[in-house]
Amino acid sequence: MPKLRTYPTKWPSILLACRKCQKKLKGTDLSRLKKLLKSQAKQTGTPPPHLIPVSCLKLCPKGGVAVCTQSGLTQTPPQLSILYSPQDLLALIKQ
């Protein structure tokens, strides 16, 4: 069996965010997570995590966005988080 190739990335981490949840929150800070991540990164001076919009995560929180981090994926069973405000995003990044 051939060895699987791996490649380094320029991102410090990856954040999977439900595209459908973001669309529901149109007009709020959480609907523009990518911009929010970039602005928080500028303030703290650290590189932002790479945001990957994914299809529905089947959690569907009312007034929030379902996200999954790298550390959430490594747990058994995998863990999702719900962001209700920009402060929740900051707390998630600090973890």
WOGI-V220483 format. One record per residue. OMEGA is omega in whole degrees, -180 to 180 (none if undefined). NEAR is the number of other ideal C-beta (glycine too) atoms within 10 Angstrom. Layout:
omega:OMEGA near:NEAR
omega:OMEGA near:NEAR
This chain:
omega:-178 near:3
omega:180 near:4
omega:180 near:5
omega:180 near:5
omega:175 near:5
omega:-179 near:6
omega:178 near:4
omega:176 near:5
omega:177 near:9
omega:-178 near:6
omega:178 near:13
omega:179 near:13
omega:-178 near:13
omega:178 near:14
omega:177 near:24
omega:-178 near:19
omega:-180 near:22
omega:-180 near:25
omega:-177 near:15
omega:178 near:16
omega:-180 near:25
omega:-179 near:21
omega:179 near:11
omega:-176 near:17
omega:-177 near:17
omega:178 near:9
omega:178 near:7
omega:178 near:14
omega:-177 near:14
omega:177 near:23
omega:179 near:15
omega:-177 near:15
omega:-177 near:21
omega:178 near:14
omega:179 near:11
omega:178 near:19
omega:180 near:19
omega:-179 near:14
omega:177 near:14
omega:179 near:16
omega:178 near:15
omega:-179 near:10
omega:-177 near:9
omega:-180 near:12
omega:179 near:6
omega:178 near:11
omega:-179 near:13
omega:174 near:19
omega:180 near:19
omega:-179 near:15
omega:177 near:18
omega:176 near:12
omega:-179 near:15
omega:178 near:13
omega:-172 near:8
omega:179 near:11
omega:176 near:19
omega:176 near:9
omega:173 near:15
omega:178 near:13
omega:179 near:16
omega:179 near:8
omega:-179 near:12
omega:179 near:19
omega:177 near:26
omega:180 near:21
omega:177 near:25
omega:179 near:20
omega:177 near:20
omega:-180 near:12
omega:177 near:12
omega:179 near:17
omega:-177 near:12
omega:180 near:9
omega:178 near:9
omega:-7 near:5
omega:180 near:6
omega:-176 near:10
omega:173 near:12
omega:175 near:17
omega:177 near:20
omega:178 near:18
omega:177 near:26
omega:-179 near:14
omega:176 near:13
omega:178 near:15
omega:176 near:9
omega:178 near:16
omega:177 near:23
omega:180 near:14
omega:179 near:12
omega:-179 near:17
omega:-179 near:18
omega:-179 near:7
omega:none near:8
